[in-house]
């Protein structure tokens, strides 16, 4: 017998469903996901595989509605699932596509091929992954970018640009390349920048980037008398690589948000505007994704479970990815609550594993 636990603040504890109610709810959710139309009792009686009269089905549907699993839209006598009904479906009734199914294996080969094309370029990997998730699911795909502090410093190079700017090219974890344009106090020659790079690489190669940043800050606090001009300038330029502004904190790459306009339940202009504003503002989305970084495996937020009103009509399916066995980011899909969970869940899971493999040095 399937069970769904109430919210912690609910006095009702667990709700139990009979096998008949489970099958009817499962059928209703699958039909609604497929067609996007409220499901009537006669349709459920016919498609559920149960030998039940429409009257019996209506009685069970009334019970499910009282439990908050389904609701009746004002415009139809049929019923649609609620976030609570989707939750029970996902947790207890869903049959996800197996990892060895032909469709999943085909997607895996396609994703692996595209990720291999941008191997070694972390930013390109994030962008490609986000586009892949969006293209395969026809929803919005997103990937958080690991913090700059993560990883082991391998090598840095500086190239002079115009207008007192310098391009810093930092290699982390053997293969990950991070590029950043630095605004500096004066123009530097290529020879000076080469000196800076040589000094920094000789002192910091192999060290954790977070530790390097802390050491640079300590070095900057020393008086100029204790170091020569070259050392001081090199440390100041390197420190600029780690200067974090509000716009440079942990971020994410988003693709395919316009796909959401194709779903009727999200096509309301005000809803779309609020949703796109949330994507642009990023704070709330990042806060939600931060909850997933510490979790193992696929996480699913359905409707109001996210805690953000702007996502009340959406589901968010995420999985964390790793570098050197450490969880460093999250990728996922945002779409309507009426999404094909049995297909989306393995896609997100596989993509996280593929991105982890692409970011980790081959032994």
WOQUI-V486365 format. One record per residue. N is the residue number from 0. PSI is psi in degrees with one decimal (999 if undefined). NEAR is the number of other ideal C-beta (glycine too) atoms within 8 Angstrom. Layout:
BEGIN
N|PSI|NEAR / N|PSI|NEAR
END
This chain:
BEGIN
0|125.7|7 / 1|144.9|9 / 2|147.5|9 / 3|129.0|12 / 4|134.9|5 / 5|166.1|10 / 6|155.8|4 / 7|-31.7|4 / 8|-2.8|3 / 9|136.0|7 / 10|-2.6|4 / 11|-7.9|5 / 12|-139.9|7 / 13|144.7|7 / 14|132.2|9 / 15|141.0|7 / 16|140.5|14 / 17|165.0|7 / 18|-35.0|7 / 19|-44.0|9 / 20|-38.7|11 / 21|-48.1|13 / 22|-38.9|11 / 23|-41.2|16 / 24|-43.6|17 / 25|-45.6|10 / 26|-43.3|13 / 27|-46.3|15 / 28|-44.8|13 / 29|-41.1|8 / 30|-38.6|12 / 31|-39.1|14 / 32|-40.8|11 / 33|-44.8|6 / 34|-24.7|6 / 35|18.0|8 / 36|144.1|7 / 37|144.9|11 / 38|126.3|12 / 39|167.2|10 / 40|-37.7|10 / 41|-40.7|8 / 42|-43.4|10 / 43|-41.5|15 / 44|-38.2|13 / 45|-40.9|6 / 46|-10.3|8 / 47|-16.7|11 / 48|5.8|5 / 49|144.9|8 / 50|73.5|2 / 51|142.6|11 / 52|156.6|6 / 53|-34.1|9 / 54|-42.3|7 / 55|-40.9|9 / 56|-42.8|15 / 57|-39.2|9 / 58|-43.9|8 / 59|-38.9|12 / 60|-37.3|13 / 61|-39.1|8 / 62|-43.3|9 / 63|-36.1|15 / 64|-38.9|12 / 65|-32.1|6 / 66|-8.8|9 / 67|16.8|7 / 68|-31.9|11 / 69|166.7|13 / 70|162.3|7 / 71|112.2|11 / 72|149.7|8 / 73|-26.9|4 / 74|-0.4|3 / 75|151.0|9 / 76|-14.0|5 / 77|177.3|11 / 78|156.9|13 / 79|155.7|12 / 80|150.2|13 / 81|175.1|11 / 82|-36.3|10 / 83|-39.2|10 / 84|-41.5|15 / 85|-38.9|15 / 86|-45.9|11 / 87|-40.5|14 / 88|-48.7|14 / 89|-41.6|11 / 90|-33.0|8 / 91|-19.9|10 / 92|-11.5|12 / 93|138.7|10 / 94|97.8|4 / 95|151.3|8 / 96|130.4|9 / 97|152.3|7 / 98|-23.6|9 / 99|12.8|5 / 100|150.7|8 / 101|-41.1|5 / 102|-44.7|8 / 103|-41.0|14 / 104|-37.9|10 / 105|-44.1|8 / 106|-39.5|11 / 107|-43.3|10 / 108|-41.5|8 / 109|-45.6|9 / 110|-43.3|13 / 111|-40.8|9 / 112|-45.2|8 / 113|-36.9|10 / 114|-34.7|15 / 115|-28.7|8 / 116|-24.5|7 / 117|24.8|10 / 118|133.4|9 / 119|-14.5|6 / 120|101.0|8 / 121|-45.2|12 / 122|-42.6|9 / 123|-35.1|8 / 124|-43.4|14 / 125|-44.7|11 / 126|-45.6|10 / 127|-42.0|12 / 128|-44.0|16 / 129|-42.9|16 / 130|-37.4|11 / 131|-47.5|14 / 132|-43.0|20 / 133|-45.3|15 / 134|-38.4|9 / 135|-37.9|9 / 136|-15.9|13 / 137|32.6|8 / 138|-165.0|15 / 139|128.8|14 / 140|142.4|18 / 141|151.1|16 / 142|127.0|14 / 143|148.5|13 / 144|129.0|12 / 145|150.0|10 / 146|147.1|7 / 147|-26.0|9 / 148|-16.0|7 / 149|141.4|11 / 150|176.3|11 / 151|130.4|9 / 152|125.8|14 / 153|-45.6|9 / 154|145.4|8 / 155|145.4|13 / 156|149.0|7 / 157|137.4|14 / 158|132.3|9 / 159|139.0|10 / 160|178.0|8 / 161|166.4|3 / 162|44.9|4 / 163|48.7|7 / 164|153.3|10 / 165|136.0|13 / 166|120.2|12 / 167|129.1|14 / 168|107.2|11 / 169|126.2|12 / 170|125.4|11 / 171|141.9|13 / 172|42.4|12 / 173|-46.4|6 / 174|-16.3|8 / 175|126.7|12 / 176|126.3|11 / 177|124.9|11 / 178|139.6|9 / 179|137.5|8 / 180|126.5|9 / 181|135.9|11 / 182|121.5|6 / 183|169.3|11 / 184|-25.1|4 / 185|168.1|5 / 186|135.6|6 / 187|146.0|12 / 188|165.0|7 / 189|-36.2|7 / 190|-42.9|6 / 191|-44.8|10 / 192|-33.6|14 / 193|-38.8|9 / 194|-44.4|10 / 195|-46.9|15 / 196|-43.2|11 / 197|-44.2|8 / 198|-47.8|11 / 199|-41.7|11 / 200|-36.2|10 / 201|-27.7|7 / 202|-29.8|6 / 203|-7.0|10 / 204|131.2|9 / 205|-12.3|6 / 206|153.9|10 / 207|135.1|8 / 208|-36.7|13 / 209|-39.8|8 / 210|-36.9|8 / 211|-44.4|12 / 212|-45.2|11 / 213|-39.6|8 / 214|-38.5|10 / 215|-42.0|12 / 216|-39.6|9 / 217|-40.8|8 / 218|-37.4|9 / 219|-26.7|9 / 220|-11.5|5 / 221|154.5|8 / 222|151.0|4 / 223|-25.3|6 / 224|-22.2|4 / 225|-2.9|5 / 226|154.0|9 / 227|172.2|5 / 228|-38.8|5 / 229|-46.5|10 / 230|-44.2|9 / 231|-44.9|10 / 232|-40.9|11 / 233|-43.3|12 / 234|-39.4|12 / 235|-41.3|10 / 236|-43.6|16 / 237|-37.7|13 / 238|-29.9|12 / 239|-27.0|11 / 240|-24.7|12 / 241|9.9|10 / 242|117.3|7 / 243|120.9|6 / 244|172.7|6 / 245|-34.6|4 / 246|-3.9|4 / 247|12.2|7 / 248|179.9|7 / 249|130.3|8 / 250|-179.1|9 / 251|157.3|12 / 252|126.9|11 / 253|138.0|10 / 254|147.2|12 / 255|19.2|14 / 256|-27.3|11 / 257|-16.8|5 / 258|-28.3|11 / 259|-20.2|15 / 260|-18.0|8 / 261|-10.9|6 / 262|125.8|10 / 263|-39.3|5 / 264|-13.2|9 / 265|6.8|13 / 266|-5.3|10 / 267|129.9|6 / 268|-43.8|6 / 269|-40.8|6 / 270|-44.4|10 / 271|-42.6|12 / 272|-46.7|8 / 273|-39.5|9 / 274|-44.7|14 / 275|-34.6|9 / 276|-39.9|9 / 277|-39.0|13 / 278|-42.8|11 / 279|-38.4|6 / 280|-38.0|7 / 281|-26.0|10 / 282|-50.9|6 / 283|-41.6|10 / 284|-43.5|11 / 285|-38.7|12 / 286|-40.6|8 / 287|-43.7|14 / 288|-33.2|14 / 289|-32.4|9 / 290|-23.5|9 / 291|-21.7|13 / 292|-37.6|12 / 293|-6.2|6 / 294|149.3|8 / 295|141.3|3 / 296|-170.0|6 / 297|133.5|9 / 298|141.2|10 / 299|124.5|11 / 300|121.1|10 / 301|120.1|10 / 302|-129.0|14 / 303|-6.1|8 / 304|-25.1|8 / 305|-24.8|11 / 306|2.0|5 / 307|122.4|9 / 308|-33.3|5 / 309|-20.5|9 / 310|14.2|15 / 311|-26.4|9 / 312|10.2|9 / 313|158.6|14 / 314|145.6|14 / 315|120.7|12 / 316|121.0|14 / 317|161.4|14 / 318|142.7|15 / 319|154.8|12 / 320|160.7|14 / 321|153.4|11 / 322|125.3|13 / 323|44.6|7 / 324|9.9|3 / 325|132.0|7 / 326|121.3|8 / 327|-11.5|10 / 328|178.2|11 / 329|144.2|12 / 330|162.0|17 / 331|-172.1|14 / 332|137.5|17 / 333|126.5|12 / 334|-173.1|13 / 335|159.1|12 / 336|-26.1|12 / 337|63.6|8 / 338|160.0|13 / 339|82.3|6 / 340|-36.9|15 / 341|-22.1|10 / 342|-40.2|10 / 343|-41.1|14 / 344|-52.0|13 / 345|-31.0|13 / 346|-46.4|14 / 347|-41.8|16 / 348|-48.3|12 / 349|-43.1|13 / 350|-39.2|14 / 351|-41.0|12 / 352|-40.5|9 / 353|-40.6|13 / 354|-40.6|14 / 355|-44.9|11 / 356|-38.4|7 / 357|-29.5|10 / 358|-15.9|12 / 359|136.3|10 / 360|140.3|6 / 361|135.4|3 / 362|999|2
END
